[in-house]
């Protein structure tokens, strides 16, 4: 026999305070949205960092081939631009939170 507590399914995406409590659907949607934004920005940063490493290796392995060096240089430039965009997004959210007191990661939606 299983006890009712053991049969409960918990969502690993939500914080432990949400699992098993009575939050409204709007609050749960806000938690999902905040988690999605955080994961998306982090994944973009990791993606562009890996692209930067791959472009650096392509540049090193290009040797004297002029076309390969140009391709690697373009890839390096694009990866650096991507990292700068992600970092500026973090900086922008910090500035908005500091100056205006608006938290993008903890937004409140009006109830329906």
HELIX and SHEET records of a PDB file:
HELIX    1   1 UNK A    4  UNK A    7  1                                   4    
HELIX    2   2 UNK A   25  UNK A   61  1                                  37    
HELIX    3   3 UNK A   66  UNK A  100  1                                  35    
END                                                                             
